Amino acid sequence: MIDICPRCGYSLTGLPAEHACPECGGRYDRMTAIWRQRSNWAAIVPAIVWLVLLVGLLAMKGVEFLNNRGGPLGRGPAIAWLVVGPFVLWRAVRELNVRRAGLFVACLPEGLALRQPEIGRLTYPWSDIESVSESSRFPRRPGALIRTPGGGRLHITGVFRARTDVSAFVECTRAHLSRARQAPHVARSISL
């Protein structure tokens, strides 16, 4: 059971397990699952530390400048902080922007919904998905590979924290695919 609508972010707390979102009308059921981007504090904390140390270094250099002394360490640490620091700061800002964009992938009754940096927000109907598997395209970033009937490929990364999340996503997607493929056969056999 999910507690937030993957389409609009509306709180689904207290609603039945199979229902439609009161805000956007999107359906969800017991098999609906969502994986969202979480903040990577390992990228943000060093930037905060760098900013604090930079302010201290600039204050120390300002005092040394006012006293007309070169300082015991010379210009080396200041240059190192000014070269490495912007990269650390860029990484933190990038991480915060990615989090704000709300990257996610969701297995919904009608298809696979996702928001990724390269493609924006899309929903792929289950009929447009041929298969799903774990992706090893980026060894250090867990991901999944979606294959479409026309030979297209979609790599999903940035929303999974560990390989176990990818395995759960693959299992959920395969269950939805299986159910979607059985549904037309059931409908045909009933209508005959």
Secondary structure in CASP SS format (residue, H / E / C, confidence):
PFRMAT SS
TARGET T0000
AUTHOR 0000-0000-0000
METHOD secondary structure of the structure
MODEL  1
M C 1.00
I C 1.00
D C 1.00
I E 1.00
C C 1.00
P C 1.00
R C 1.00
C C 1.00
G C 1.00
Y C 1.00
S E 1.00
L C 1.00
T C 1.00
G C 1.00
L C 1.00
P C 1.00
A C 1.00
E C 1.00
H E 1.00
A E 1.00
C C 1.00
P C 1.00
E C 1.00
C C 1.00
G C 1.00
G C 1.00
R E 1.00
Y E 1.00
D C 1.00
R C 1.00
M C 1.00
T C 1.00
A E 1.00
I E 1.00
W E 1.00
R E 1.00
Q C 1.00
R C 1.00
S C 1.00
N C 1.00
W H 1.00
A H 1.00
A H 1.00
I H 1.00
V H 1.00
P H 1.00
A H 1.00
I H 1.00
V H 1.00
W H 1.00
L H 1.00
V H 1.00
L H 1.00
L H 1.00
V H 1.00
G H 1.00
L H 1.00
L H 1.00
A H 1.00
M H 1.00
K H 1.00
G H 1.00
V H 1.00
E H 1.00
F H 1.00
L H 1.00
N C 1.00
N C 1.00
R C 1.00
G C 1.00
G C 1.00
P C 1.00
L C 1.00
G C 1.00
R C 1.00
G H 1.00
P H 1.00
A H 1.00
I H 1.00
A H 1.00
W H 1.00
L H 1.00
V H 1.00
V H 1.00
G H 1.00
P H 1.00
F H 1.00
V H 1.00
L H 1.00
W H 1.00
R H 1.00
A H 1.00
V H 1.00
R H 1.00
E H 1.00
L H 1.00
N H 1.00
V H 1.00
R H 1.00
R H 1.00
A H 1.00
G C 1.00
L C 1.00
F E 1.00
V E 1.00
A E 1.00
C E 1.00
L E 1.00
P C 1.00
E C 1.00
G E 1.00
L E 1.00
A E 1.00
L E 1.00
R E 1.00
Q E 1.00
P C 1.00
E C 1.00
I C 1.00
G E 1.00
R E 1.00
L E 1.00
T E 1.00
Y E 1.00
P E 1.00
W H 1.00
S H 1.00
D H 1.00
I C 1.00
E C 1.00
S E 1.00
V E 1.00
S E 1.00
E E 1.00
S E 1.00
S C 1.00
R C 1.00
F C 1.00
P C 1.00
R C 1.00
R C 1.00
P C 1.00
G E 1.00
A E 1.00
L E 1.00
I E 1.00
R E 1.00
T C 1.00
P C 1.00
G C 1.00
G C 1.00
G C 1.00
R E 1.00
L E 1.00
H E 1.00
I E 1.00
T E 1.00
G C 1.00
V C 1.00
F C 1.00
R C 1.00
A C 1.00
R H 1.00
T H 1.00
D H 1.00
V H 1.00
S H 1.00
A H 1.00
F H 1.00
V H 1.00
E H 1.00
C H 1.00
T H 1.00
R H 1.00
A H 1.00
H H 1.00
L H 1.00
S H 1.00
R H 1.00
A H 1.00
R H 1.00
Q H 1.00
A H 1.00
P H 1.00
H H 1.00
V H 1.00
A H 1.00
R H 1.00
S H 1.00
I H 1.00
S H 1.00
L C 1.00
END
